[in-house]
């Protein structure tokens, strides 16, 4: 029988957004400050794990109806394709570049193609972590 | 553009990723795996011709100059090995069409094999020591998953041992790389070679060299680090064993060849002598195992160990003939070992047992299978017109030139015992009176024999057309003996 953990559930509903926003911040900061795809992905995964702890795995599956194995595959595909993309510009595999762009709201921003590769890493880390945790967790049934 | 060098690495990686999306579509997986194998054969074939005419090629990842970035280096040895690995991929993929249960195919067999090949090809092509470690891990991770795929009791037991041994050897690898980095400050192999040549390989570097020998020896299964191999290679289904026997130990051997010809070649009287002694004992241990057992898998697995000894002997004699023989035998061994494991897989599918004395008379019902096995067995032992002969001949010449008479004597005697061990299978299981279980029918075996026939035909052509293969292997030998060619190609200004 589950105890009535209303405090945990309410707190989770708030905290989870803070964790995800922080993880995305860390993910984007990776180029100039400590952070990056790996740690950002782990934190995002941690947010989902918290959701799984406060509710249960079925709730998480209902909230995020995605196969995490596909997320891993998608991340790998993105990472490889950013490397292959360099061929289009006649450069070697994994050649990266950056430039400054004027973006609305953000002003002058440095955008690097390394970010695209990092999105791949981010997705792979989320996919792998959650696949591991949820496939172990499911065996309890 | 020389993007050709990275193509053999990218093809299996991309295919593997795409196959992850196609989990439910087994037919698409089969077709794509096959296409990937053929594409790697084509690109590495073109690359091989390119290396022979234009010399060693190097490719800077991300456009960073070595030694600061990672380089891929394509010399004849690595490209030959890439070519032969992809041939084995094609043959084993063909075998899986009928020779692997649907359960395993459903659980990512094909993507795992593609990732395994990514790791193997990456390890062959890389010119950076830490990158070599990473590719070793890529191939090991895939092999962990492949060895346990299916989850039978023996597989679980053996995979624990296999994972444990490889985790330890990987930790040692990192330690060895750390020692070397702290001494030289670089990880690029060409740069390492130059710096060690400058300081003349002092004793401490030799110690690190031996640490590398332990690390790669554990992957390549030399004595006394082979103990994990007999169990783990006989646990998974035949097609996975064939991939392992054809490719995995060979990556360790390649790494030993590479490291001890490019980086640590200044004190061969210590390092190469030790390799020679270990290789000799490996041969002895291998043939003892091969002769001792009555189990088909065990006999083949110990032949893998003996083969490792043969190949490393070429490195130990460290002259043109020895290295030529080692490389030629390595290429031959990859194909023949894969073919033998596939043939034995087919035999086990008929007899339903791995024991030698429980069934016999296969040749009456399956002549193609029987005669293929005979050809494979004779080729393994090195009977003249077949591919095993030229490698061993050159190995023996190299051994005599280096005055390693004891090693050569053991090599000859081991060849005899290797022949005895496989001919025993031929006489007891394939010939003999008709004692097959009732369940066998000729339809189920058809698709299982053709892949091995394909490999045997190639290996036969390699033996008959040794003259055609000769320039490639000779070029590989030349590069190994003259590391400045390699260094020049990587660090060209």
Interface residues (C-beta under 8 A of the other chain):
Chain A: X69 X70 X72 X73 X76 X77 X80 X83 X84 X87 X90 X91 X92 X93 X94 X95 X96
Chain B: X1 X3 X6 X10 X13 X14 X17 X18 X20 X21 X23 X59 X60 X61 X62 X63
